[in-house]
Amino acid sequence: MSALALSLIVMSAFMHATWNYLAKRSAGGFAFVWLYMSVSTVIFAPFVIGLFFLQSISFGWMELAFIAGSALIHVVYALMLQKGYKIGDFSLVYPVARGIGPAIVAISAVFLFHETLSLISIIGIILIIGSIFVISGGLQAIRGADTLFPLLYGLMIGCLIAAYTLLDKAAVGFALMPPLLLNYGTIVGQVLMLTPKALRNVDQVKSDWKEHRKEAIGIGILNPLAYILVLTAMTFTQVSHVAPVRELSILIGTVMGAKMLSEGLGYRRIVAAATMVLGIIVITLS
């Protein structure tokens, strides 16, 4: 992996962990998701307009299909993420979701994009899955209802992460869509899907904006920017490398959850998250 790709992904990891921390702190639902996505459409609109003036961009049915598919997966992911944060600890849901995603991507990339998965890669994946088991508290914790449902949400969110990562890799790596255009189109699509429900619940939207305006603005900026950096790295780097390395945000997010949100089992989860990062590094070196 090149130094440029690594730099983009590391910056993205810090942004990603930060906006997820803000999302957990807001404890918001669909109205909050609609708010921060609407903020994104306004803030990034001038950059997208400028893109069309600076580059010759072709936009047809194929590009529209990529945007629609990505938007659908992303909106389900965003809503499920908020629900997961409502019922479970940030330092549990976040690492599980972000850990299982790259494992699925690494395996799927072998069949979809003809990327290689060596023995060392498999060892890295095992380290990631093992650390997820430790973060969840082992068999004893899984038996408890208070951990089981957050764990299941984390696993489902991880599958959604893998789905949109693979789809978006095809969009920017093979259809050659500009990362900014793909990301912005996806956000606009999500806003359109959520707007009817937001209009039926205007009071909730107003309440969330009044109570969590700063979080909505922060996520509205950091969420797209973090993913644009990842999409840019995907244009010249294997997705089986990009997806694991971006999970450096796991360690950052776990520290935030344990220290800033006063969630239990902090040190144990931090150690497990560090093990997960080790697995990520092993996959990358492979």
N, C-alpha and C positions, 0 to 999 in steps of 0.2 A: 504494500500500500504506500502511495506517495505521501510526502510530507504535507502537501496541499490538502489531500483528501483527509488525512488525519486531523489537520488543524480545523477544517470545516466541521468535522464530526464532533470534535471535542467542544468547540464553541456551541454547537447545537445541543450537546448533552447538558451543558449548564443551563441553557435557555429552556430546554424541555423539562428538566427537574424543577425549575423555578415556576413555570406556568402550571405544572401539576400541583405544586405546593399551594399556589394561589387558588386552584380549583378546589382542593380539599378544604382550604380555609373558608371558602365561600359557602360550602355545603349547599350549593344550588342545584336545581333540576333543569328541566328543558328550557325554562324561561331564561336562566342564566346562560345556558349554552347558546341560545338564540341571540342574546345580548352581545356576548363576546365575539360571535361570528359576524354580527352586524357591524361591530366596531372594526373588524378586520376588513370587511368589504369597503368601508369608507377610507380607512387609512392607506390601504394598498392600491386603491383604484388609480391614483395618479401614476404609480409606477407601471401598472399594466398598460395604461394609455400610452405612456412614454415608450414602452416596449414595442408597441405596434408602429410607432413613428421611427424608432431606431433600427428595427429589424424587419426583414421581409418574412412574414409569418403566414403559412397556409393553415386554414382552419376549415375542416370538413366534417363529414359524418364520423370518421374514425376518431378524430380528436374529441368530438362531442360524446361519443360512446365511452371513451376512457374517462372523461370528466364525470359523466353521469354515474358510471360504475363506481368510481372512486368516491364520489359524493355520497352515494347510498351507504357504502361500507363505513365511511368516516362518520356519518350522522348516527348510525347505530353504535359505533364505537364511542362517540362523545357522550351519548345518553347513557350507555351502559357504564362508562367510566364514572360519571357523576353518581349513578346509583350505587356503584361499588364503593365509592368514597363515603357515601352516607351510612352504609351498613358495616364498614370495616375500617381498620387502621390504614392510614396512608402508607406506612412502612411495611404493610403486608400486601395490600392490593397492588401497589405500584411495582415492587420488585417482581412479584409473580407474573404480572401482565407483561412487563418489559423483558422478563427472562425467557418465557416460553415462546414468545414471538420469533426471536432470531433462530431458535432451534428448529422451528417449523420452516422458516425461510431457507436455512442452510440445506435442509433435506430436499425441499421442493425445488430449489435452484438447480439441483443436479438434473432433474427431469425436465424442467421448463426451459432453462437457459444453458444446459450442458456444462455447468460449472462442476468442478471436482470437489469431492468430499473424501479426504484422506483419513487414515487411522487417527492421526493427531486431531483432526476436526471432530471425529466421533468422541474422542476423549474430552474435548472441550465441551461438547454438548452434554455429556454425562455429568461434568462438573456443574454446568448450569442447572440441569434438572435436579441434581443432588442438593444444590444450594437452595433451590425452591422448596424442597422438602424440609430442610432445616429452618428456613424462614417461617414456614407454616407451623412449626412447632412439633413436627413428627406425627406419628400415629395418634398419640394422646390428644394433641390439639385438634387434629382432623375430626376426631370423634365428637368434639364439642360443637354445638350448633352456632356459637358465636364466631367460630373460625371457619367452619365448613362453607358457609354461604359466601363470605368474602373470598375464600380460596377459589370457589367455583366461578365467581365473577372475574377474578384475576385470570383464570385459565381461558374463559370465553373472550375476555378482552385481548389476551395474547393471540388467540386465533384470528381475531379481527385485525390486529396489528400486522400479522403475517399476510393476511389477504390483501390489505391495501398496499403493503410494501411491495409485494410481487407484482400487483397490477400497475403500480406507479413506476416500478422499474421498467416494465415493458413499455410504458408510455414515454419515458424520457430516454431510455436506452435503445429502443428499437424504432418507435414511432417518431423519435427525436423532437418531442414537444418541449418547449422551454419550461424549466421548472416553475418559474413564477406564474406562467399562464396556467399550467396544470393545477397548481395549488390554489390560485385565485378562483379558477372556474369551479373547483371542488367546493370551496367555501361558499360561493354564490349559490351553488346547487343545494347545499345544506340549509342555507338561509331560506331559500324558496320552499323547501320541504317542511321547515319548522314554522314558517310564517302563519299559515292558517290556524295552527294551534295557539300560537302566540297572540293572535288577534282575538281569539276566544277567551284568553286569559290575560287581558291587558293589566288588570290589577296586580297580578303576580309579577309581570314584567316590570311594572313601575316600582313595585316593592324591592325587587332584586336590584334594580338600577340605583335606587336610593340607598340601599344598605351595602351593596357590593360594587359600586361604580369603579373604584380603583382596581379591584381584582379583574373586572370585566375588561377594562382598558389594558391592563398589564397582559392578560392572556391574549387579547385581541392583537397585540403587537408581537409577543414572544412566540405564540403558537405557530402562526404561518412562517415567521422568520426562521425558527428552528428547523422546520421541515423543508423549507426552501434550500437551506444549507445541505441537508441530507440528500435531497433530490439532485442538487448540483454535483455532489460527490458521486452519486449513482451514475451520472452520465459518463464517467471515465473510470469507474471502479466496480469490481464484482459485488453484486448485492449480497452474496454470502459472506463478504467481508464487511461491508458497510453496516448491515443489520446488527451483527453482534457488537461491533466496536461502538456503535452509538449508544449501547446499553451501559456505557460508563455513567450515564445518568442514573442508573440504579443505585450506585454507591452514594451519589449526591442526594438523591431523593430519600434514601433510607436514613441518612444522617439528618436531613431536614425533618422527617417524620418523628424520629426518635428524640431529637434535641429541641426543635422549635415547636412541635405540637404535643410534647410530653406524652408520647405513646409508649406503652410498655414493651419489655423485652428488647430495648434499644440496642444494647451491645451485642446481644446474640444475633440480631438481625443484621447488624453492621458487619459482623464477622462472616455471616452467610453471604451477604451481598458482595463482600470482598472476594469470597470464593467464586461467586458468579462472574465477577470481573476477570478473575484468573482464567476461568473457562473461556471467556470471550477473547482474552489475549491469545490463548492456545489456538482457538479457531482462526484468529487473524494470522498468526505466524504460520499456520498450515498452508 
